[in-house]
């Protein structure tokens, strides 16, 4: 199954690319599987940027234009976006 992953804002620089085309084995895949695949491909730096030390998600997750959870199922042709939360004072 092929999906497109886009990294927005500072994430595209921290991950090292604005877009990844992923090919996931099997059909029953979730957003969590996508994140694990990104970390497998992009390594420890991506893991530290995407996940908090306690394993929580440190980015905003969007699947086909809607915020999503780790359990959301992905399908062929989906577009998955990741962006850093905006903060400031």
Gaussian input, Z-matrix of N, CA and C with variables (Angstrom, degrees):
# hf/3-21g

backbone

0 1
 N
 C     1     B1
 C     2     B2     1     A1
 N     3     B3     2     A2     1     D1
 C     4     B4     3     A3     2     D2
 C     5     B5     4     A4     3     D3
 N     6     B6     5     A5     4     D4
 C     7     B7     6     A6     5     D5
 C     8     B8     7     A7     6     D6
 N     9     B9     8     A8     7     D7
 C    10    B10     9     A9     8     D8
 C    11    B11    10    A10     9     D9
 N    12    B12    11    A11    10    D10
 C    13    B13    12    A12    11    D11
 C    14    B14    13    A13    12    D12
 N    15    B15    14    A14    13    D13
 C    16    B16    15    A15    14    D14
 C    17    B17    16    A16    15    D15
 N    18    B18    17    A17    16    D16
 C    19    B19    18    A18    17    D17
 C    20    B20    19    A19    18    D18
 N    21    B21    20    A20    19    D19
 C    22    B22    21    A21    20    D20
 C    23    B23    22    A22    21    D21
 N    24    B24    23    A23    22    D22
 C    25    B25    24    A24    23    D23
 C    26    B26    25    A25    24    D24
 N    27    B27    26    A26    25    D25
 C    28    B28    27    A27    26    D26
 C    29    B29    28    A28    27    D27
 N    30    B30    29    A29    28    D28
 C    31    B31    30    A30    29    D29
 C    32    B32    31    A31    30    D30
 N    33    B33    32    A32    31    D31
 C    34    B34    33    A33    32    D32
 C    35    B35    34    A34    33    D33
 N    36    B36    35    A35    34    D34
 C    37    B37    36    A36    35    D35
 C    38    B38    37    A37    36    D36
 N    39    B39    38    A38    37    D37
 C    40    B40    39    A39    38    D38
 C    41    B41    40    A40    39    D39
 N    42    B42    41    A41    40    D40
 C    43    B43    42    A42    41    D41
 C    44    B44    43    A43    42    D42
 N    45    B45    44    A44    43    D43
 C    46    B46    45    A45    44    D44
 C    47    B47    46    A46    45    D45
 N    48    B48    47    A47    46    D46
 C    49    B49    48    A48    47    D47
 C    50    B50    49    A49    48    D48
 N    51    B51    50    A50    49    D49
 C    52    B52    51    A51    50    D50
 C    53    B53    52    A52    51    D51
 N    54    B54    53    A53    52    D52
 C    55    B55    54    A54    53    D53
 C    56    B56    55    A55    54    D54
 N    57    B57    56    A56    55    D55
 C    58    B58    57    A57    56    D56
 C    59    B59    58    A58    57    D57
 N    60    B60    59    A59    58    D58
 C    61    B61    60    A60    59    D59
 C    62    B62    61    A61    60    D60
 N    63    B63    62    A62    61    D61
 C    64    B64    63    A63    62    D62
 C    65    B65    64    A64    63    D63
 N    66    B66    65    A65    64    D64
 C    67    B67    66    A66    65    D65
 C    68    B68    67    A67    66    D66
 N    69    B69    68    A68    67    D67
 C    70    B70    69    A69    68    D68
 C    71    B71    70    A70    69    D69
 N    72    B72    71    A71    70    D70
 C    73    B73    72    A72    71    D71
 C    74    B74    73    A73    72    D72
 N    75    B75    74    A74    73    D73
 C    76    B76    75    A75    74    D74
 C    77    B77    76    A76    75    D75
 N    78    B78    77    A77    76    D76
 C    79    B79    78    A78    77    D77
 C    80    B80    79    A79    78    D78
 N    81    B81    80    A80    79    D79
 C    82    B82    81    A81    80    D80
 C    83    B83    82    A82    81    D81
 N    84    B84    83    A83    82    D82
 C    85    B85    84    A84    83    D83
 C    86    B86    85    A85    84    D84
 N    87    B87    86    A86    85    D85
 C    88    B88    87    A87    86    D86
 C    89    B89    88    A88    87    D87
 N    90    B90    89    A89    88    D88
 C    91    B91    90    A90    89    D89
 C    92    B92    91    A91    90    D90
 N    93    B93    92    A92    91    D91
 C    94    B94    93    A93    92    D92
 C    95    B95    94    A94    93    D93
 N    96    B96    95    A95    94    D94
 C    97    B97    96    A96    95    D95
 C    98    B98    97    A97    96    D96
 N    99    B99    98    A98    97    D97
 C   100   B100    99    A99    98    D98
 C   101   B101   100   A100    99    D99
 N   102   B102   101   A101   100   D100
 C   103   B103   102   A102   101   D101
 C   104   B104   103   A103   102   D102
 N   105   B105   104   A104   103   D103
 C   106   B106   105   A105   104   D104
 C   107   B107   106   A106   105   D105
 N   108   B108   107   A107   106   D106
 C   109   B109   108   A108   107   D107
 C   110   B110   109   A109   108   D108
 N   111   B111   110   A110   109   D109
 C   112   B112   111   A111   110   D110
 C   113   B113   112   A112   111   D111
 N   114   B114   113   A113   112   D112
 C   115   B115   114   A114   113   D113
 C   116   B116   115   A115   114   D114
 N   117   B117   116   A116   115   D115
 C   118   B118   117   A117   116   D116
 C   119   B119   118   A118   117   D117
 N   120   B120   119   A119   118   D118
 C   121   B121   120   A120   119   D119
 C   122   B122   121   A121   120   D120
 N   123   B123   122   A122   121   D121
 C   124   B124   123   A123   122   D122
 C   125   B125   124   A124   123   D123
 N   126   B126   125   A125   124   D124
 C   127   B127   126   A126   125   D125
 C   128   B128   127   A127   126   D126
 N   129   B129   128   A128   127   D127
 C   130   B130   129   A129   128   D128
 C   131   B131   130   A130   129   D129
 N   132   B132   131   A131   130   D130
 C   133   B133   132   A132   131   D131
 C   134   B134   133   A133   132   D132
 N   135   B135   134   A134   133   D133
 C   136   B136   135   A135   134   D134
 C   137   B137   136   A136   135   D135
 N   138   B138   137   A137   136   D136
 C   139   B139   138   A138   137   D137
 C   140   B140   139   A139   138   D138
 N   141   B141   140   A140   139   D139
 C   142   B142   141   A141   140   D140
 C   143   B143   142   A142   141   D141
 N   144   B144   143   A143   142   D142
 C   145   B145   144   A144   143   D143
 C   146   B146   145   A145   144   D144
 N   147   B147   146   A146   145   D145
 C   148   B148   147   A147   146   D146
 C   149   B149   148   A148   147   D147
 N   150   B150   149   A149   148   D148
 C   151   B151   150   A150   149   D149
 C   152   B152   151   A151   150   D150
 N   153   B153   152   A152   151   D151
 C   154   B154   153   A153   152   D152
 C   155   B155   154   A154   153   D153
 N   156   B156   155   A155   154   D154
 C   157   B157   156   A156   155   D155
 C   158   B158   157   A157   156   D156
 N   159   B159   158   A158   157   D157
 C   160   B160   159   A159   158   D158
 C   161   B161   160   A160   159   D159
 N   162   B162   161   A161   160   D160
 C   163   B163   162   A162   161   D161
 C   164   B164   163   A163   162   D162
 N   165   B165   164   A164   163   D163
 C   166   B166   165   A165   164   D164
 C   167   B167   166   A166   165   D165
 N   168   B168   167   A167   166   D166
 C   169   B169   168   A168   167   D167
 C   170   B170   169   A169   168   D168
 N   171   B171   170   A170   169   D169
 C   172   B172   171   A171   170   D170
 C   173   B173   172   A172   171   D171
 N   174   B174   173   A173   172   D172
 C   175   B175   174   A174   173   D173
 C   176   B176   175   A175   174   D174
 N   177   B177   176   A176   175   D175
 C   178   B178   177   A177   176   D176
 C   179   B179   178   A178   177   D177
 N   180   B180   179   A179   178   D178
 C   181   B181   180   A180   179   D179
 C   182   B182   181   A181   180   D180
 N   183   B183   182   A182   181   D181
 C   184   B184   183   A183   182   D182
 C   185   B185   184   A184   183   D183
 N   186   B186   185   A185   184   D184
 C   187   B187   186   A186   185   D185
 C   188   B188   187   A187   186   D186
 N   189   B189   188   A188   187   D187
 C   190   B190   189   A189   188   D188
 C   191   B191   190   A190   189   D189
 N   192   B192   191   A191   190   D190
 C   193   B193   192   A192   191   D191
 C   194   B194   193   A193   192   D192
 N   195   B195   194   A194   193   D193
 C   196   B196   195   A195   194   D194
 C   197   B197   196   A196   195   D195
 N   198   B198   197   A197   196   D196
 C   199   B199   198   A198   197   D197
 C   200   B200   199   A199   198   D198
 N   201   B201   200   A200   199   D199
 C   202   B202   201   A201   200   D200
 C   203   B203   202   A202   201   D201
 N   204   B204   203   A203   202   D202
 C   205   B205   204   A204   203   D203
 C   206   B206   205   A205   204   D204
 N   207   B207   206   A206   205   D205
 C   208   B208   207   A207   206   D206
 C   209   B209   208   A208   207   D207
 N   210   B210   209   A209   208   D208
 C   211   B211   210   A210   209   D209
 C   212   B212   211   A211   210   D210
 N   213   B213   212   A212   211   D211
 C   214   B214   213   A213   212   D212
 C   215   B215   214   A214   213   D213
 N   216   B216   215   A215   214   D214
 C   217   B217   216   A216   215   D215
 C   218   B218   217   A217   216   D216
 N   219   B219   218   A218   217   D217
 C   220   B220   219   A219   218   D218
 C   221   B221   220   A220   219   D219
 N   222   B222   221   A221   220   D220
 C   223   B223   222   A222   221   D221
 C   224   B224   223   A223   222   D222
 N   225   B225   224   A224   223   D223
 C   226   B226   225   A225   224   D224
 C   227   B227   226   A226   225   D225
 N   228   B228   227   A227   226   D226
 C   229   B229   228   A228   227   D227
 C   230   B230   229   A229   228   D228
 N   231   B231   230   A230   229   D229
 C   232   B232   231   A231   230   D230
 C   233   B233   232   A232   231   D231
 N   234   B234   233   A233   232   D232
 C   235   B235   234   A234   233   D233
 C   236   B236   235   A235   234   D234
 N   237   B237   236   A236   235   D235
 C   238   B238   237   A237   236   D236
 C   239   B239   238   A238   237   D237
 N   240   B240   239   A239   238   D238
 C   241   B241   240   A240   239   D239
 C   242   B242   241   A241   240   D240
 N   243   B243   242   A242   241   D241
 C   244   B244   243   A243   242   D242
 C   245   B245   244   A244   243   D243
 N   246   B246   245   A245   244   D244
 C   247   B247   246   A246   245   D245
 C   248   B248   247   A247   246   D246
 N   249   B249   248   A248   247   D247
 C   250   B250   249   A249   248   D248
 C   251   B251   250   A250   249   D249
 N   252   B252   251   A251   250   D250
 C   253   B253   252   A252   251   D251
 C   254   B254   253   A253   252   D252
 N   255   B255   254   A254   253   D253
 C   256   B256   255   A255   254   D254
 C   257   B257   256   A256   255   D255
 N   258   B258   257   A257   256   D256
 C   259   B259   258   A258   257   D257
 C   260   B260   259   A259   258   D258
 N   261   B261   260   A260   259   D259
 C   262   B262   261   A261   260   D260
 C   263   B263   262   A262   261   D261
 N   264   B264   263   A263   262   D262
 C   265   B265   264   A264   263   D263
 C   266   B266   265   A265   264   D264

   B1=1.4386
   B2=1.5248
   B3=1.3183
   B4=1.4598
   B5=1.5208
   B6=1.3487
   B7=1.4531
   B8=1.5260
   B9=1.3254
   B10=1.4543
   B11=1.5124
   B12=1.3310
   B13=1.4578
   B14=1.5218
   B15=1.3403
   B16=1.4621
   B17=1.5231
   B18=1.3202
   B19=1.4524
   B20=1.5204
   B21=1.3150
   B22=1.4517
   B23=1.5277
   B24=1.3274
   B25=1.4545
   B26=1.5138
   B27=1.3138
   B28=1.4709
   B29=1.5250
   B30=1.3210
   B31=1.4674
   B32=1.5237
   B33=1.3299
   B34=1.4669
   B35=1.5300
   B36=1.3314
   B37=1.4619
   B38=1.5280
   B39=1.3185
   B40=1.4616
   B41=1.5338
   B42=1.3234
   B43=1.4614
   B44=1.5277
   B45=1.3440
   B46=1.4560
   B47=1.5186
   B48=1.3280
   B49=1.4652
   B50=1.5302
   B51=1.3347
   B52=1.4613
   B53=1.5322
   B54=1.3472
   B55=1.4725
   B56=1.5253
   B57=1.3174
   B58=1.4643
   B59=1.5221
   B60=1.2951
   B61=1.4622
   B62=1.5235
   B63=1.3290
   B64=1.4668
   B65=1.5165
   B66=1.3123
   B67=1.4566
   B68=1.5192
   B69=1.3286
   B70=1.4650
   B71=1.5204
   B72=1.3237
   B73=1.4624
   B74=1.5197
   B75=1.3178
   B76=1.4611
   B77=1.5101
   B78=1.3178
   B79=1.4585
   B80=1.5179
   B81=1.3146
   B82=1.4607
   B83=1.5209
   B84=1.3364
   B85=1.4601
   B86=1.5197
   B87=1.3453
   B88=1.4580
   B89=1.5280
   B90=1.3250
   B91=1.4677
   B92=1.5264
   B93=1.3052
   B94=1.4677
   B95=1.5311
   B96=1.3233
   B97=1.4705
   B98=1.5312
   B99=1.3241
   B100=1.4685
   B101=1.5289
   B102=1.3187
   B103=1.4666
   B104=1.5265
   B105=1.3208
   B106=1.4712
   B107=1.5258
   B108=1.3300
   B109=1.4634
   B110=1.5354
   B111=1.3194
   B112=1.4635
   B113=1.5243
   B114=1.3192
   B115=1.4601
   B116=1.5275
   B117=1.3183
   B118=1.4712
   B119=1.5356
   B120=1.3331
   B121=1.4628
   B122=1.5273
   B123=1.3330
   B124=1.4674
   B125=1.5274
   B126=1.3243
   B127=1.4491
   B128=1.5156
   B129=1.3192
   B130=1.4660
   B131=1.5351
   B132=1.3222
   B133=1.4715
   B134=1.5266
   B135=1.3184
   B136=1.4602
   B137=1.5326
   B138=1.3030
   B139=1.4719
   B140=1.5203
   B141=1.3410
   B142=1.4608
   B143=1.5238
   B144=1.3329
   B145=1.4634
   B146=1.5263
   B147=1.3179
   B148=1.4671
   B149=1.5274
   B150=1.3323
   B151=1.4660
   B152=1.5226
   B153=1.3276
   B154=1.4574
   B155=1.5226
   B156=1.3200
   B157=1.4669
   B158=1.5246
   B159=1.3335
   B160=1.4661
   B161=1.5291
   B162=1.3583
   B163=1.4589
   B164=1.5152
   B165=1.3427
   B166=1.4651
   B167=1.5281
   B168=1.3025
   B169=1.4614
   B170=1.5281
   B171=1.3357
   B172=1.4567
   B173=1.5113
   B174=1.3250
   B175=1.4684
   B176=1.5264
   B177=1.3201
   B178=1.4608
   B179=1.5276
   B180=1.3177
   B181=1.4617
   B182=1.5301
   B183=1.3360
   B184=1.4583
   B185=1.5373
   B186=1.3261
   B187=1.4619
   B188=1.5218
   B189=1.3326
   B190=1.4632
   B191=1.5294
   B192=1.3448
   B193=1.4588
   B194=1.5093
   B195=1.3544
   B196=1.4619
   B197=1.5191
   B198=1.3414
   B199=1.4659
   B200=1.5210
   B201=1.3246
   B202=1.4642
   B203=1.5191
   B204=1.3153
   B205=1.4626
   B206=1.5238
   B207=1.3137
   B208=1.4655
   B209=1.5245
   B210=1.3228
   B211=1.4658
   B212=1.5248
   B213=1.3325
   B214=1.4749
   B215=1.5323
   B216=1.3211
   B217=1.4676
   B218=1.5201
   B219=1.3265
   B220=1.4595
   B221=1.5194
   B222=1.3379
   B223=1.4622
   B224=1.5230
   B225=1.2912
   B226=1.4582
   B227=1.5242
   B228=1.3436
   B229=1.4575
   B230=1.5132
   B231=1.3409
   B232=1.4639
   B233=1.5230
   B234=1.3495
   B235=1.4553
   B236=1.5249
   B237=1.3101
   B238=1.4633
   B239=1.5179
   B240=1.3261
   B241=1.4587
   B242=1.5139
   B243=1.3172
   B244=1.4590
   B245=1.5138
   B246=1.3419
   B247=1.4560
   B248=1.5198
   B249=1.3139
   B250=1.4593
   B251=1.5216
   B252=1.3272
   B253=1.4710
   B254=1.5266
   B255=1.3001
   B256=1.4657
   B257=1.5154
   B258=1.3105
   B259=1.4698
   B260=1.5194
   B261=1.2552
   B262=1.4562
   B263=1.5154
   B264=1.2852
   B265=1.4579
   B266=1.4848
   A1=107.86
   A2=116.52
   A3=121.02
   A4=110.05
   A5=115.24
   A6=121.20
   A7=108.35
   A8=115.39
   A9=121.80
   A10=108.83
   A11=116.41
   A12=122.19
   A13=107.51
   A14=116.31
   A15=121.33
   A16=109.31
   A17=115.27
   A18=122.38
   A19=107.83
   A20=117.17
   A21=121.66
   A22=111.46
   A23=115.39
   A24=121.46
   A25=111.96
   A26=115.66
   A27=121.24
   A28=112.50
   A29=117.80
   A30=120.20
   A31=112.63
   A32=117.20
   A33=118.88
   A34=110.86
   A35=117.04
   A36=120.32
   A37=110.73
   A38=116.38
   A39=120.78
   A40=111.98
   A41=117.04
   A42=121.43
   A43=110.34
   A44=115.97
   A45=119.92
   A46=115.06
   A47=116.82
   A48=120.90
   A49=109.08
   A50=117.92
   A51=118.37
   A52=113.22
   A53=117.23
   A54=121.12
   A55=110.47
   A56=115.67
   A57=122.60
   A58=108.15
   A59=116.53
   A60=121.38
   A61=105.71
   A62=116.46
   A63=120.50
   A64=111.14
   A65=115.09
   A66=122.47
   A67=106.56
   A68=116.17
   A69=121.70
   A70=109.62
   A71=116.00
   A72=120.89
   A73=109.78
   A74=116.74
   A75=121.17
   A76=112.85
   A77=115.06
   A78=121.10
   A79=113.64
   A80=118.83
   A81=121.88
   A82=109.49
   A83=116.86
   A84=121.88
   A85=110.24
   A86=114.44
   A87=121.55
   A88=110.01
   A89=115.21
   A90=120.98
   A91=109.64
   A92=117.84
   A93=121.11
   A94=110.41
   A95=118.16
   A96=121.66
   A97=110.99
   A98=116.69
   A99=120.79
   A100=110.14
   A101=116.21
   A102=120.28
   A103=110.82
   A104=117.20
   A105=120.35
   A106=110.97
   A107=117.53
   A108=121.76
   A109=110.74
   A110=117.33
   A111=120.99
   A112=110.04
   A113=116.88
   A114=121.28
   A115=110.69
   A116=117.05
   A117=121.41
   A118=110.60
   A119=116.58
   A120=121.26
   A121=112.20
   A122=117.09
   A123=121.21
   A124=114.15
   A125=118.44
   A126=121.42
   A127=117.26
   A128=113.48
   A129=123.45
   A130=112.46
   A131=117.31
   A132=119.82
   A133=110.46
   A134=117.09
   A135=121.19
   A136=110.39
   A137=116.24
   A138=120.31
   A139=110.91
   A140=116.58
   A141=120.34
   A142=112.15
   A143=117.44
   A144=121.13
   A145=111.77
   A146=117.11
   A147=121.12
   A148=112.14
   A149=116.89
   A150=121.65
   A151=112.10
   A152=115.91
   A153=120.48
   A154=108.31
   A155=116.62
   A156=120.76
   A157=112.24
   A158=117.07
   A159=120.32
   A160=112.63
   A161=116.80
   A162=120.97
   A163=114.67
   A164=117.16
   A165=120.59
   A166=111.22
   A167=116.03
   A168=121.82
   A169=109.76
   A170=116.19
   A171=122.30
   A172=113.92
   A173=117.36
   A174=121.77
   A175=109.34
   A176=115.34
   A177=121.49
   A178=107.81
   A179=116.72
   A180=123.08
   A181=109.92
   A182=116.30
   A183=121.61
   A184=108.16
   A185=116.25
   A186=121.71
   A187=108.64
   A188=115.91
   A189=122.02
   A190=112.53
   A191=115.52
   A192=121.35
   A193=116.34
   A194=118.71
   A195=121.57
   A196=110.05
   A197=115.85
   A198=119.29
   A199=108.79
   A200=115.27
   A201=118.43
   A202=110.86
   A203=115.16
   A204=123.14
   A205=109.26
   A206=115.63
   A207=121.26
   A208=112.42
   A209=117.12
   A210=121.64
   A211=113.78
   A212=116.60
   A213=120.66
   A214=109.87
   A215=116.83
   A216=121.83
   A217=110.65
   A218=116.67
   A219=122.21
   A220=108.65
   A221=114.59
   A222=119.14
   A223=109.80
   A224=115.71
   A225=123.35
   A226=110.78
   A227=116.78
   A228=121.66
   A229=115.58
   A230=118.08
   A231=120.31
   A232=111.14
   A233=114.67
   A234=121.61
   A235=108.37
   A236=115.52
   A237=123.22
   A238=108.26
   A239=117.01
   A240=122.11
   A241=110.35
   A242=115.12
   A243=121.58
   A244=107.36
   A245=116.39
   A246=120.07
   A247=110.16
   A248=114.33
   A249=119.84
   A250=109.05
   A251=116.77
   A252=118.65
   A253=109.03
   A254=115.80
   A255=120.91
   A256=108.55
   A257=115.51
   A258=119.20
   A259=108.67
   A260=115.11
   A261=119.26
   A262=109.68
   A263=114.23
   A264=116.57
   A265=111.91
   D1=131.25
   D2=-179.68
   D3=-107.60
   D4=133.86
   D5=174.41
   D6=-135.71
   D7=159.64
   D8=177.86
   D9=-105.26
   D10=131.59
   D11=176.58
   D12=-114.60
   D13=126.97
   D14=177.28
   D15=-116.14
   D16=137.28
   D17=177.81
   D18=-108.57
   D19=123.11
   D20=-176.02
   D21=-106.80
   D22=156.55
   D23=177.11
   D24=62.95
   D25=-142.20
   D26=-176.76
   D27=-64.70
   D28=-21.78
   D29=-179.84
   D30=-60.02
   D31=-35.45
   D32=-177.82
   D33=-63.06
   D34=-32.34
   D35=177.62
   D36=-79.16
   D37=-40.48
   D38=-178.22
   D39=-69.60
   D40=-35.06
   D41=178.33
   D42=-82.21
   D43=-28.52
   D44=175.88
   D45=100.51
   D46=5.71
   D47=178.81
   D48=-161.48
   D49=148.01
   D50=175.94
   D51=-82.04
   D52=-22.76
   D53=-175.03
   D54=-143.09
   D55=139.93
   D56=170.21
   D57=-126.55
   D58=135.22
   D59=171.41
   D60=-100.35
   D61=113.70
   D62=-177.13
   D63=-102.28
   D64=142.50
   D65=173.48
   D66=-116.44
   D67=106.63
   D68=-177.29
   D69=-97.65
   D70=135.19
   D71=176.62
   D72=-73.30
   D73=139.19
   D74=176.27
   D75=85.90
   D76=-179.93
   D77=-175.75
   D78=-114.50
   D79=-29.92
   D80=-174.32
   D81=-93.80
   D82=76.51
   D83=-176.35
   D84=-116.85
   D85=150.78
   D86=-179.19
   D87=-118.59
   D88=173.49
   D89=175.17
   D90=-57.91
   D91=-37.42
   D92=177.73
   D93=-58.96
   D94=-41.86
   D95=177.55
   D96=-63.02
   D97=-37.66
   D98=178.09
   D99=-63.01
   D100=-46.10
   D101=179.89
   D102=-62.71
   D103=-41.75
   D104=177.76
   D105=-61.53
   D106=-38.08
   D107=178.81
   D108=-68.01
   D109=-41.14
   D110=177.17
   D111=-59.97
   D112=-45.40
   D113=179.75
   D114=-64.53
   D115=-39.45
   D116=177.25
   D117=-59.78
   D118=-41.84
   D119=-177.36
   D120=-78.18
   D121=-45.23
   D122=-171.30
   D123=-95.10
   D124=-12.36
   D125=170.72
   D126=89.06
   D127=-166.74
   D128=-172.54
   D129=-61.36
   D130=-37.77
   D131=179.83
   D132=-61.23
   D133=-42.91
   D134=177.87
   D135=-64.77
   D136=-40.77
   D137=179.53
   D138=-60.01
   D139=-45.96
   D140=-179.97
   D141=-64.31
   D142=-30.64
   D143=-178.34
   D144=-81.40
   D145=-34.62
   D146=-175.85
   D147=-85.33
   D148=-38.72
   D149=-175.75
   D150=-109.08
   D151=142.97
   D152=169.58
   D153=-75.74
   D154=165.83
   D155=-179.64
   D156=-59.36
   D157=-31.12
   D158=-179.76
   D159=-83.55
   D160=2.84
   D161=178.48
   D162=95.29
   D163=-6.45
   D164=177.56
   D165=-70.36
   D166=164.20
   D167=-178.06
   D168=-87.15
   D169=128.94
   D170=-178.28
   D171=-103.43
   D172=15.70
   D173=-179.41
   D174=-135.67
   D175=165.70
   D176=175.14
   D177=-88.76
   D178=132.29
   D179=-177.47
   D180=-109.12
   D181=129.46
   D182=-178.99
   D183=-133.59
   D184=126.60
   D185=178.51
   D186=-119.18
   D187=117.78
   D188=179.86
   D189=52.67
   D190=42.69
   D191=174.73
   D192=85.94
   D193=2.49
   D194=-179.37
   D195=-128.69
   D196=139.55
   D197=175.18
   D198=-55.85
   D199=146.87
   D200=-176.03
   D201=-142.75
   D202=169.29
   D203=177.85
   D204=-105.80
   D205=171.74
   D206=178.59
   D207=-63.43
   D208=-27.54
   D209=-176.36
   D210=-83.32
   D211=-11.04
   D212=-178.68
   D213=-58.12
   D214=134.64
   D215=179.37
   D216=-81.53
   D217=141.91
   D218=175.99
   D219=-108.60
   D220=154.85
   D221=178.71
   D222=-137.66
   D223=167.17
   D224=179.99
   D225=-46.85
   D226=129.56
   D227=174.78
   D228=85.72
   D229=-1.45
   D230=179.86
   D231=-63.91
   D232=154.98
   D233=173.38
   D234=-115.17
   D235=121.44
   D236=-176.48
   D237=-114.61
   D238=126.81
   D239=179.26
   D240=-113.97
   D241=144.85
   D242=173.60
   D243=-129.91
   D244=135.35
   D245=176.19
   D246=-145.50
   D247=151.08
   D248=178.32
   D249=-72.20
   D250=142.90
   D251=175.06
   D252=-63.78
   D253=145.24
   D254=179.00
   D255=-89.42
   D256=132.45
   D257=178.89
   D258=-139.13
   D259=167.42
   D260=178.79
   D261=166.80
   D262=-174.28
   D263=-177.56
   D264=-146.23

